[in-house]
Amino acid sequence: MALSYKARRRWALVILLIGLPSYIAVAVWTVAQFDRPPILVELGIYILLGVIWAIPLKVVFRGVGQADPDAED
């Protein structure tokens, strides 16, 4: 079942305000559990984790910045 435009906007807001900060905290905590790697390795880990969170959620964010296609003019 496809999400409506309004539902995608709401989910995008929830993901950005609650999910993303939580994901960042978990990523930082996870990397901190190991001995600190060299700075370039650590940067690579954070870049990889920064891309991974968006891949499954791209369906939610697609077209959210556009005008509502269902709205009447």
Secondary structure by P-SEA (a helix, b strand, c coil): ccccaaaaaaaaaaaaacaaaaaaaaaaaaaaccccccaaaaaaaaaaaaaaaaccccccccccccccccccc
